[in-house]
Amino acid sequence: MDFRLKRVGLSGLVWMAIALTSCRNQPIASLHEPQVLPVTITLSGWQSNPNEKKLLDQVIRAFEAQNPTIKVKHEVINSEYMDVIKTRLIGDVAPDVFYLDAFEAPLLMKSNVLEPLNSYITPAFNLADFEPSMVRAFRHNGKLYGLPKDFSTLALIYNKKALAAANISQPPQTWDELLATSKRLTVDRDRDGKIDQYGFGIMPELARQAFVIKAFNGQLIGQNGYATFAESNSLKGLQLVIDQYHDDRTSAQPTDVGATSGSEMLGQGRVAMTIEGVWALPYFKETFPDIEFATAEVPTINGKAGTMAFTVAYVMNRKTQHKKAAWKLIAYLTGTKGMNAWARQGLALPTRRSVLASLGYDKKPLYAPFVRGAGYATIWQSGENLPTIRMNFNNQFVSALLGEQPLPQAMKKAQETANREIYLAN
C-alpha cells in the first residue's frame, strides 16, 4: 500500500470527490490521454549563401506544422564546421541532427558517434529511390548512417560570347580539344604583354583533381589507406594540368587574377571556361546577371568520362535524447515532399531520382550535364585518411603548378609526408 494514501485524510477525500464530480462532464478520453509536451531538437549545418538558410527554414516550418509536438532549432555554423561538430560530440553536446559531408563521413561512421538508421527506414520510405552511389557514401559495415540530402557533380561552364568571338561553335568534348580551345580563347586585347582573358580557369586542389588521377588508371589511395598518388599512372593526368598552366600559359588559378573561385574568374571575364559545380549556376544569375554562360559535360581524358561528385547527408547524433523526433525530421527533409521543396531552387541536385525527374533537371540545358555526370562521377570520399592526404597534396601540387619543383618530386614529397602522418596517427 502506498504510504501517501494514509495521509489523504477527510479533507483529501472531499477534494477527490469534487475532482471526480467535475470530471463527469468531460470526455472520457481526456482522463486517460497524457498531455504531450513539445520536444525541441537542434539541426546544425552550414550555408553557402543566405538563400540556403531562408529556404531550409521554410521547409522546417512546414515540418513543424505537420508535427506540432516537435520544434526545430536551426543552427548555422559557417566557421570550422567539422571542428565544432567533433568538439561537441566529444563533449556530449552535439546537435540532434546535423550535416555530414561524404568527405568527413568515414571517420565519424567508424567512431560510433552516429545513430544507424537501418531500423528506422520502412519500405514506404523507398530507399531505392535514392541515387545508389550517394547512399553508399554513408554506409559502413552494413549499416547506413546518413541519408544524402542533395549532391552536385562538376561540369564545364563557359562564356558563350567568348567562344563565339573566337569562332568556336561548340565547347570541347575531349581534353585535347580543351587544350586547343584554351589557346584560341587566351587573349591579350590591348597587346601590353599581359593576358586579359585566359582560356581556362583551374582550381589546384585535390577535390577537383581526383578524377584526373583516375583517367590513366591511377589511384589516389591504396587498399591499406595510404596515399598512392605519386605513382606514374597517377601523375599522367596531373601532368596535363601542370603543362597547360606552366608551359602553354592558357590557364589561370584564382589568385592569378584576383579572384577566389573558378566561378568568380568566369564571371569577371578573366577566363572563358572553368569547371564548377551546380552551386555556380545561381551564383552567376545573382552576381553576374549580364554574362551569357552555358554548360557541358567535363571533357573526357584518355577516352574516359570523368567528373567529381559531392554529397552531404543528414545524420543523427547517437546520444540524442529525442531519436524518434530526430528521425521524423530526417525522414521529412529527405522524403519526397521535403526534398522537392528544398531542391526546386537549384542550389543542388536532389538525391531522390523521382524528385530529380519531377523537377525536370535532366531536361534543363544548364543542369543536364551535371545530372549525366552522376552516372560516372568519382565521389569525393576515400577513407578516413583523406583529410590528411588532401592537405599534403594541395600544398605540393600548387608548388609544382608554379614551377617551383617538378611534379614527380612534389607528389613524392606530398605522398611521403602524408603517409608518415597516417602511420604516426595509427
C-alpha positions as CSV (number, residue, x, y, z in Angstrom):
1,M,0.0,0.0,0.0
2,D,1.3,3.5,-0.8
3,F,2.1,5.2,2.4
4,R,1.0,8.5,0.9
5,L,-2.7,7.3,0.9
6,K,-2.7,7.2,4.7
7,R,-2.1,10.9,4.7
8,V,-5.0,11.8,2.5
9,G,-7.5,12.3,5.4
10,L,-11.0,13.5,5.2
11,S,-10.3,16.8,3.5
12,G,-8.3,14.9,0.9
13,L,-11.3,12.7,0.2
14,V,-13.6,15.7,-0.2
15,W,-11.3,17.2,-2.7
16,M,-11.1,13.9,-4.6
17,A,-14.9,13.7,-4.7
18,I,-15.1,17.3,-6.1
19,A,-12.5,16.4,-8.7
20,L,-14.3,13.3,-9.8
21,T,-17.6,15.1,-9.9
22,S,-16.1,17.8,-12.1
23,C,-14.7,15.2,-14.5
24,R,-18.1,13.7,-15.2
25,N,-18.9,16.3,-17.8
26,Q,-15.5,15.8,-19.6
27,P,-14.9,13.4,-22.4
28,I,-13.7,10.1,-21.1
29,A,-10.6,10.1,-23.3
30,S,-9.2,13.2,-21.6
31,L,-8.8,11.2,-18.4
32,H,-6.5,8.7,-20.0
33,E,-4.6,10.6,-22.6
34,P,-1.3,12.1,-21.3
35,Q,-0.5,15.6,-22.4
36,V,2.3,15.6,-25.0
37,L,4.7,18.4,-24.4
38,P,6.6,19.8,-27.4
39,V,10.1,18.5,-28.0
40,T,12.9,20.8,-29.2
41,I,15.6,19.3,-31.4
42,T,18.6,21.1,-32.9
43,L,19.6,20.8,-36.6
44,S,23.1,22.1,-37.4
45,G,24.6,22.8,-40.8
46,W,26.3,25.4,-42.9
47,Q,25.1,27.7,-45.7
48,S,26.7,28.7,-48.9
49,N,24.6,31.8,-49.3
50,P,21.7,33.5,-47.4
51,N,19.1,31.9,-49.7
52,E,20.1,28.5,-48.5
53,K,19.2,29.2,-44.8
54,K,16.0,31.0,-45.8
55,L,14.9,28.1,-48.0
56,L,15.7,25.4,-45.3
57,D,13.9,27.4,-42.7
58,Q,10.8,27.4,-44.9
59,V,11.0,23.6,-45.2
60,I,11.5,23.3,-41.4
61,R,8.4,25.4,-40.7
62,A,6.4,23.1,-43.0
63,F,7.7,20.1,-41.0
64,E,6.7,21.8,-37.7
65,A,3.2,22.4,-39.0
66,Q,2.9,18.7,-39.8
67,N,4.5,17.7,-36.5
68,P,3.2,20.2,-33.9
69,T,4.9,18.4,-31.0
70,I,8.3,18.9,-32.5
71,K,10.2,22.2,-32.6
72,V,13.4,22.6,-34.6
73,K,16.2,24.9,-33.7
74,H,18.2,25.6,-36.9
75,E,21.8,26.4,-36.2
76,V,24.2,27.7,-38.9
77,I,27.9,27.1,-38.4
78,N,30.0,28.5,-41.1
79,S,33.4,28.7,-39.4
80,E,35.4,25.5,-38.9
81,Y,32.2,23.5,-39.1
82,M,33.6,20.0,-38.6
83,D,35.9,21.1,-35.8
84,V,32.9,22.5,-33.9
85,I,30.8,19.3,-34.5
86,K,33.7,17.0,-33.4
87,T,34.3,19.0,-30.3
88,R,30.6,18.9,-29.4
89,L,30.5,15.2,-30.0
90,I,33.4,14.7,-27.6
91,G,31.6,16.9,-25.0
92,D,28.2,15.2,-25.5
93,V,26.6,18.5,-26.5
94,A,26.3,17.8,-30.3
95,P,23.1,18.7,-32.2
96,D,20.4,16.0,-32.6
97,V,20.7,16.1,-36.4
98,F,23.5,17.7,-38.5
99,Y,25.0,17.9,-41.9
100,L,27.8,15.5,-42.7
101,D,29.9,15.8,-45.9
102,A,30.8,12.4,-47.5
103,F,34.4,13.6,-47.3
104,E,34.3,13.5,-43.5
105,A,31.9,10.6,-43.1
106,P,34.3,7.6,-42.8
107,L,35.9,8.8,-39.6
108,L,32.6,9.6,-37.8
109,M,31.0,6.3,-39.0
110,K,33.9,4.4,-37.6
111,S,33.9,6.3,-34.3
112,N,30.4,5.1,-33.2
113,V,29.1,8.6,-32.7
114,L,26.3,8.3,-35.2
115,E,23.0,6.5,-34.9
116,P,22.5,3.8,-37.5
117,L,19.3,4.4,-39.5
118,N,18.6,0.9,-40.8
119,S,15.9,0.2,-38.1
120,Y,14.1,3.4,-38.8
121,I,13.7,3.0,-42.6
122,T,10.5,1.4,-43.7
123,P,9.5,0.1,-47.2
124,A,7.3,3.2,-47.6
125,F,10.3,5.5,-47.3
126,N,11.6,3.9,-50.5
127,L,15.3,4.0,-50.1
128,A,15.7,2.6,-53.6
129,D,14.6,5.9,-54.9
130,F,18.0,7.5,-54.0
131,E,21.0,7.7,-56.3
132,P,22.8,4.5,-55.2
133,S,26.3,5.9,-55.3
134,M,25.3,8.8,-52.9
135,V,23.8,6.4,-50.4
136,R,26.9,4.1,-50.5
137,A,28.9,7.1,-49.3
138,F,27.2,6.8,-45.9
139,R,27.3,3.1,-45.4
140,H,29.8,1.4,-43.1
141,N,30.0,-2.3,-42.2
142,G,26.5,-2.9,-43.5
143,K,24.9,0.0,-41.6
144,L,23.5,3.2,-43.0
145,Y,24.5,6.3,-41.1
146,G,23.1,9.1,-43.2
147,L,20.7,10.0,-45.9
148,P,22.1,12.3,-48.6
149,K,20.1,15.5,-48.9
150,D,21.5,16.6,-52.2
151,F,24.5,16.4,-54.5
152,S,26.5,18.2,-57.2
153,T,28.8,17.0,-59.8
154,L,31.3,19.2,-61.8
155,A,30.7,20.3,-65.3
156,L,32.4,22.6,-67.8
157,I,30.9,26.1,-67.7
158,Y,31.8,28.5,-70.5
159,N,31.2,32.1,-71.7
160,K,29.1,31.8,-74.8
161,K,30.2,35.2,-76.2
162,A,33.9,34.4,-75.7
163,L,33.6,31.2,-77.7
164,A,31.6,33.0,-80.4
165,A,34.2,35.8,-80.6
166,A,36.8,33.1,-81.3
167,N,34.6,31.4,-83.9
168,I,34.3,28.3,-81.7
169,S,30.9,26.7,-82.4
170,Q,30.8,24.2,-79.6
171,P,32.6,23.5,-76.2
172,P,35.5,21.0,-76.1
173,Q,34.5,17.4,-75.6
174,T,38.0,15.9,-75.1
175,W,40.9,17.1,-73.1
176,D,43.0,17.6,-76.2
177,E,40.2,19.8,-77.6
178,L,40.1,21.7,-74.3
179,L,43.8,22.5,-74.6
180,A,43.4,23.6,-78.2
181,T,40.3,25.7,-77.4
182,S,42.1,27.3,-74.4
183,K,44.8,28.6,-76.7
184,R,42.3,30.2,-79.0
185,L,40.5,31.8,-76.0
186,T,43.6,33.2,-74.3
187,V,43.9,36.8,-75.5
188,D,45.9,39.9,-74.8
189,R,43.4,42.5,-76.1
190,D,45.5,45.6,-75.6
191,R,48.8,44.0,-76.6
192,D,50.6,45.1,-73.4
193,G,52.1,41.7,-72.8
194,K,49.6,40.8,-70.1
195,I,46.8,38.3,-70.7
196,D,43.4,39.8,-70.3
197,Q,41.4,36.5,-70.7
198,Y,42.7,33.0,-70.1
199,G,41.2,30.1,-71.9
200,F,40.6,28.0,-68.8
201,G,40.3,28.5,-65.0
202,I,41.5,25.8,-62.7
203,M,41.2,25.1,-59.0
204,P,44.5,23.4,-57.9
205,E,43.1,21.2,-55.2
206,L,42.6,17.5,-54.8
207,A,38.8,17.8,-54.6
208,R,38.9,18.9,-58.2
209,Q,41.7,16.7,-59.5
210,A,40.9,13.3,-58.1
211,F,39.1,12.2,-61.3
212,V,42.1,13.4,-63.4
213,I,44.3,10.9,-61.4
214,K,41.9,8.1,-62.3
215,A,41.9,8.9,-66.0
216,F,45.1,6.8,-66.6
217,N,44.2,4.1,-64.1
218,G,46.0,5.9,-61.3
219,Q,45.0,5.6,-57.7
220,L,44.7,8.3,-55.0
221,I,44.7,5.9,-52.1
222,G,45.7,2.2,-51.9
223,Q,43.7,-0.6,-50.1
224,N,45.8,-0.1,-47.0
225,G,44.6,3.5,-46.6
226,Y,48.0,5.1,-47.6
227,A,48.4,7.6,-50.4
228,T,49.5,6.3,-53.8
229,F,49.1,9.5,-56.0
230,A,52.8,9.7,-56.7
231,E,52.8,6.6,-58.8
232,S,53.4,7.0,-62.6
233,N,49.9,6.3,-63.7
234,S,48.5,8.8,-61.2
235,L,50.9,11.5,-62.5
236,K,49.9,11.3,-66.2
237,G,46.6,13.2,-65.8
238,L,48.0,15.7,-63.3
239,Q,50.9,16.5,-65.7
240,L,48.3,17.7,-68.3
241,V,47.1,20.3,-65.8
242,I,50.6,21.4,-65.0
243,D,51.8,21.6,-68.6
244,Q,48.8,23.7,-69.6
245,Y,49.4,26.2,-66.8
246,H,53.2,26.3,-66.8
247,D,54.1,25.7,-70.5
248,D,51.0,26.7,-72.5
249,R,50.1,29.6,-70.2
250,T,46.5,29.2,-71.3
251,S,45.0,28.6,-67.8
252,A,44.9,30.5,-64.6
253,Q,44.1,29.8,-60.9
254,P,42.0,32.3,-58.9
255,T,45.0,34.0,-57.2
256,D,46.4,34.9,-60.6
257,V,43.5,37.2,-61.4
258,G,42.4,38.4,-58.0
259,A,39.5,36.0,-57.7
260,T,38.6,33.4,-55.1
261,S,36.9,30.7,-57.2
262,G,36.5,29.4,-60.8
263,S,33.0,30.9,-60.8
264,E,34.3,34.4,-60.0
265,M,37.1,34.1,-62.6
266,L,34.5,33.4,-65.3
267,G,32.0,36.0,-64.0
268,Q,34.7,38.7,-64.2
269,G,35.7,37.7,-67.7
270,R,39.2,36.7,-66.7
271,V,38.7,33.1,-68.0
272,A,36.4,31.8,-70.8
273,M,35.9,28.3,-69.4
274,T,36.1,26.7,-66.0
275,I,34.9,23.5,-64.2
276,E,32.5,24.1,-61.4
277,G,29.5,22.6,-59.6
278,V,25.8,23.2,-59.6
279,W,26.2,25.8,-56.9
280,A,27.8,28.1,-59.5
281,L,24.5,28.5,-61.5
282,P,22.5,30.6,-59.0
283,Y,25.7,32.4,-58.2
284,F,26.1,33.6,-61.8
285,K,22.5,34.6,-62.0
286,E,22.7,36.7,-58.9
287,T,26.2,38.1,-59.1
288,F,26.9,38.3,-62.8
289,P,23.4,38.6,-64.4
290,D,24.8,40.0,-67.7
291,I,27.1,37.1,-68.5
292,E,25.8,34.6,-71.1
293,F,27.0,31.2,-70.0
294,A,26.3,27.6,-70.8
295,T,27.4,24.2,-69.5
296,A,28.7,20.9,-70.9
297,E,30.0,17.7,-69.5
298,V,33.6,17.7,-68.4
299,P,35.8,16.8,-71.4
300,T,37.0,13.2,-71.5
301,I,40.6,12.4,-70.6
302,N,42.3,9.4,-72.2
303,G,39.0,8.5,-73.7
304,K,37.3,8.2,-70.3
305,A,34.4,10.3,-69.0
306,G,35.1,11.7,-65.5
307,T,34.0,14.2,-63.0
308,M,33.6,14.6,-59.3
309,A,30.5,14.3,-57.1
310,F,30.0,16.0,-53.8
311,T,27.2,15.0,-51.4
312,V,26.1,15.8,-47.9
313,A,23.8,13.8,-45.6
314,Y,21.6,14.4,-42.6
315,V,22.9,12.2,-39.8
316,M,21.6,11.6,-36.2
317,N,23.7,12.0,-33.1
318,R,23.8,8.6,-31.4
319,K,23.4,10.2,-28.0
320,T,20.4,12.4,-28.8
321,Q,17.6,12.1,-26.2
322,H,15.0,12.5,-28.9
323,K,15.7,9.8,-31.5
324,K,12.1,9.5,-32.6
325,A,11.8,13.2,-33.3
326,A,15.2,13.4,-34.9
327,W,14.2,10.6,-37.3
328,K,10.9,12.3,-38.2
329,L,12.9,15.4,-39.2
330,I,15.4,13.4,-41.3
331,A,12.7,11.4,-42.9
332,Y,10.8,14.6,-43.8
333,L,13.8,16.5,-45.1
334,T,14.9,13.6,-47.3
335,G,11.3,12.4,-48.2
336,T,9.7,13.3,-51.5
337,K,7.9,16.4,-50.2
338,G,10.7,17.9,-48.2
339,M,13.3,17.2,-50.8
340,N,11.1,18.6,-53.6
341,A,10.7,21.9,-51.6
342,W,14.4,22.1,-50.9
343,A,15.7,21.2,-54.4
344,R,13.5,23.4,-56.5
345,Q,15.7,26.5,-56.1
346,G,18.6,24.8,-58.0
347,L,21.2,25.2,-55.3
348,A,22.0,21.5,-55.6
349,L,20.5,18.4,-57.2
350,P,18.1,16.1,-55.4
351,T,19.3,12.7,-54.5
352,R,15.9,11.1,-55.0
353,R,15.6,10.1,-58.6
354,S,11.8,10.7,-58.6
355,V,12.3,14.3,-57.3
356,L,15.0,15.0,-59.8
357,A,12.7,13.8,-62.6
358,S,9.7,15.7,-61.3
359,L,11.6,18.9,-61.2
360,G,13.0,18.2,-64.7
361,Y,16.6,18.9,-64.0
362,D,17.7,16.2,-66.6
363,K,15.8,18.2,-69.2
364,K,17.1,21.7,-68.3
365,P,20.1,22.7,-70.6
366,L,22.1,24.2,-67.8
367,Y,21.6,21.3,-65.3
368,A,21.5,18.3,-67.7
369,P,25.3,17.9,-67.9
370,F,25.6,17.8,-64.1
371,V,22.8,15.1,-64.0
372,R,24.5,13.0,-66.6
373,G,27.8,13.2,-64.7
374,A,26.3,11.4,-61.7
375,G,26.5,8.1,-63.6
376,Y,30.3,8.1,-63.8
377,A,31.4,10.6,-61.2
378,T,34.1,9.9,-58.6
379,I,32.6,10.5,-55.1
380,W,34.7,12.9,-53.1
381,Q,35.4,10.3,-50.4
382,S,38.2,7.9,-49.9
383,G,38.6,6.6,-46.4
384,E,39.3,8.3,-43.0
385,N,42.8,9.4,-44.1
386,L,41.6,11.6,-46.9
387,P,41.8,14.9,-44.9
388,T,45.5,14.3,-44.2
389,I,46.2,13.3,-47.8
390,R,44.3,16.3,-49.2
391,M,46.3,18.8,-47.2
392,N,49.7,17.4,-48.2
393,F,48.6,17.0,-51.9
394,N,47.3,20.6,-52.1
395,N,50.4,22.2,-50.7
396,Q,52.8,20.4,-53.1
397,F,50.6,20.5,-56.2
398,V,50.5,24.2,-56.1
399,S,54.3,24.3,-55.8
400,A,54.5,22.1,-58.9
401,L,52.0,24.3,-60.7
402,L,54.1,27.4,-60.0
403,G,57.2,25.6,-61.4
404,E,59.0,25.5,-58.0
405,Q,59.7,21.8,-58.4
406,P,58.9,19.1,-61.0
407,L,55.5,17.3,-60.5
408,P,57.0,13.9,-59.7
409,Q,59.2,15.4,-57.0
410,A,56.4,17.4,-55.5
411,M,54.0,14.5,-55.4
412,K,56.6,12.1,-53.9
413,K,57.2,14.6,-51.1
414,A,53.5,15.0,-50.5
415,Q,52.9,11.3,-50.5
416,E,55.7,10.5,-48.1
417,T,54.7,13.3,-45.7
418,A,51.0,12.2,-45.8
419,N,51.9,8.5,-45.2
420,R,54.2,9.4,-42.4
421,E,51.4,11.3,-40.6
422,I,49.0,8.5,-41.2
423,Y,51.4,6.0,-39.8
424,L,52.0,8.0,-36.7
425,A,48.3,8.6,-36.1
426,N,47.6,4.8,-36.1
